[in-house]
Amino acid sequence: MTLKLYAHPFSSYCQKALIALYENATPFEWKMLSPEHPDVYAEFADLWPLKRFPVLVDGKRTVPEASCIIEYLDLFHPGPVRMVPEDPKTALEVRAMDRFFDNYISTPQQRIVFDAIRPEGQRDARGTAEAREMLDAAYAWLDRHMEGREWAALDRFTLADCGAAPFLFYADWTHRIDAGFANVHAYRRRLLARPSFARAVDEARPYRSFFPLGAPDRD
């Protein structure tokens, strides 16, 4: 039975799951979540009432959350690129970096973007400032971490890089990575050059006008 992915190409978390699917050329049916497809959105809302995407459907099993989807694919639809090592001690390093990118890059980045969507009188200047401070601190830590590394964890592409790619992509649009963080910029370039992520970026290009802060003319 064909896997189904309920997703939108411009979503960073959807891109995170898509990267894993593309890395292993895993066949799936794309269920586009957009106003043009209300029937698909109704299916999605029925499957996952919390209405957060992406969501993967495999027969009678529904799997929400990008990280869980990627681990599920590793277990039930494995390919040549394993995203989480079988060894639990080694896997811990990968999962720790995955949480870093989720919590300290994606979360503050989205906080800034969501604040920009609010009406002028309802914006949270303090919260936005705190999010920018968090991103600066995260960039600084990541720059030290990436010294001498090609990928975020271990010596190969993993779950951690699946998240790093879209999160750093949009984070630099939202709150520029300081030019002095050469290791972070080099890592971001490597991620953009990865065919699986390059494909996700290209699929999302038609939707760049949706970016609330204005998509820069680059990448």
C-alpha positions in Angstrom: 0.0 0.0 0.0 1.4 3.4 -1.0 2.4 5.8 1.7 0.5 9.1 1.9 2.0 12.3 3.1 -0.3 15.2 4.1 1.9 18.2 3.7 2.6 21.6 2.1 5.9 22.2 0.2 6.6 25.6 1.9 6.4 24.2 5.4 9.8 23.6 7.1 8.6 20.6 9.0 7.1 19.1 5.9 10.4 19.7 4.1 12.1 17.8 7.0 10.0 14.7 6.3 10.3 15.1 2.5 14.1 15.1 2.7 14.1 11.7 4.3 11.7 10.4 1.6 13.8 11.8 -1.2 17.1 10.6 0.3 15.8 7.0 -0.1 13.6 7.5 -3.1 10.7 6.2 -1.1 7.5 6.2 -3.1 4.6 8.1 -1.6 1.4 9.9 -2.6 1.5 13.6 -1.9 -1.7 14.9 -0.3 -1.5 18.6 -0.8 -2.8 20.7 2.1 -3.9 23.9 0.6 -7.2 25.9 0.1 -7.5 24.5 -3.4 -7.9 21.0 -1.9 -10.6 21.3 0.8 -11.4 17.6 0.6 -7.8 16.7 1.4 -7.7 19.1 4.3 -10.9 17.5 5.7 -9.3 14.0 5.5 -6.2 15.4 7.3 -8.2 17.0 10.0 -10.1 13.8 10.6 -6.9 11.8 10.8 -5.1 14.3 13.1 -7.5 16.7 14.9 -4.6 18.8 16.2 -4.1 19.9 12.5 -0.3 20.1 12.6 1.5 18.8 9.6 3.1 16.8 8.2 1.2 13.5 8.8 2.2 10.2 7.2 -0.4 7.5 6.6 0.7 3.9 6.1 -2.4 1.7 5.7 -4.3 2.0 8.9 -1.4 3.7 10.8 -1.2 7.4 11.1 2.1 9.0 12.1 2.3 12.7 13.0 5.4 14.8 13.7 8.3 15.0 11.3 10.9 13.3 13.5 8.6 10.4 14.3 7.8 10.1 10.6 11.5 9.8 9.7 12.1 7.2 12.4 9.0 5.3 11.3 10.4 5.3 7.7 13.7 3.9 9.0 11.9 1.1 10.8 9.2 0.1 8.3 10.3 1.4 5.0 14.1 1.4 5.2 16.4 2.5 2.3 20.1 2.8 1.7 20.4 6.0 3.8 19.6 5.2 7.5 18.6 8.3 9.4 19.0 7.1 12.9 21.7 4.5 13.9 20.6 1.2 15.3 23.1 1.5 18.2 21.2 3.4 21.0 24.3 5.3 22.2 25.1 6.6 18.7 21.5 7.3 18.1 21.4 9.5 21.1 23.8 11.9 19.5 21.6 12.2 16.4 18.4 12.7 18.4 20.1 15.3 20.6 21.0 17.4 17.5 17.6 16.9 16.1 16.1 18.4 19.3 18.6 21.3 19.1 17.4 22.3 15.6 13.8 21.9 16.6 13.9 23.8 19.8 16.6 26.4 19.3 16.5 27.2 15.6 13.0 26.4 14.4 11.0 27.4 17.5 12.4 30.9 17.8 12.4 31.4 14.1 8.7 30.5 13.9 8.0 32.7 16.9 9.3 35.7 15.0 7.3 34.8 11.8 4.1 34.2 13.6 4.4 37.5 15.5 4.7 39.3 12.1 1.3 37.7 11.1 -0.5 39.2 14.0 -2.4 42.5 13.8 -0.2 45.5 14.8 -1.7 46.0 18.2 -1.3 42.3 19.2 2.4 41.9 18.5 4.8 40.8 21.2 7.9 42.9 20.9 9.5 41.3 24.0 8.9 37.8 22.8 10.3 38.6 19.4 13.4 40.1 20.9 13.9 37.0 23.1 13.5 34.8 20.0 16.2 36.8 18.2 18.5 36.4 21.2 17.9 32.7 21.2 18.8 32.4 17.6 22.0 34.4 18.1 23.0 32.1 20.9 22.1 29.0 18.9 24.1 30.2 15.9 27.1 30.8 18.1 26.9 27.3 19.7 26.4 25.7 16.3 29.4 27.5 14.8 31.6 25.9 17.5 29.9 22.5 17.1 30.4 22.4 13.4 34.2 23.1 13.6 35.8 20.3 11.6 32.4 18.6 10.9 30.6 18.0 7.6 27.3 17.0 9.1 25.6 17.8 12.4 26.0 14.3 14.0 28.3 11.4 13.3 30.2 11.5 10.0 27.2 11.2 7.7 23.8 12.6 6.8 21.2 11.8 9.4 17.8 12.8 10.9 19.6 15.8 12.5 20.5 17.2 9.0 16.9 16.6 7.7 15.8 19.2 10.3 18.8 21.5 10.1 18.3 22.0 6.3 14.9 23.8 6.3 15.3 25.3 9.7 18.6 27.1 9.0 17.2 27.9 5.5 14.3 29.9 7.0 16.1 31.1 10.1 18.6 33.0 7.9 15.7 34.6 6.1 14.2 35.6 9.4 17.2 36.6 11.5 20.4 36.7 9.5 23.3 34.4 10.6 26.2 36.6 11.5 28.9 36.6 8.8 31.4 35.7 11.4 29.8 32.2 11.9 31.7 30.8 8.9 31.1 27.2 10.0 27.3 27.7 10.1 27.3 29.3 6.7 29.4 26.6 5.2 27.1 23.9 6.7 24.0 25.7 5.3 25.6 25.8 1.9 26.3 22.0 2.1 22.7 21.4 3.0 21.4 23.5 0.1 23.6 21.5 -2.2 22.2 18.2 -1.0 19.9 16.9 -3.8 17.1 15.9 -1.5 16.9 19.4 0.1 17.5 21.2 -3.2 14.5 19.3 -4.6 12.4 20.5 -1.6 13.6 24.1 -2.0 12.7 24.1 -5.7 9.2 22.6 -5.0 8.6 25.4 -2.5 9.7 28.3 -4.8 6.2 29.1 -6.1 5.0 29.8 -2.6 7.8 32.3 -1.5 5.3 35.2 -1.6 3.6 33.6 1.4 6.6 34.4 3.6 5.4 37.1 6.0 8.7 38.9 6.4 9.3 38.9 2.6 11.5 36.2 1.0 14.9 37.5 0.1 16.1 37.3 -3.4 18.6 34.5 -2.8 18.8 30.8 -2.1 
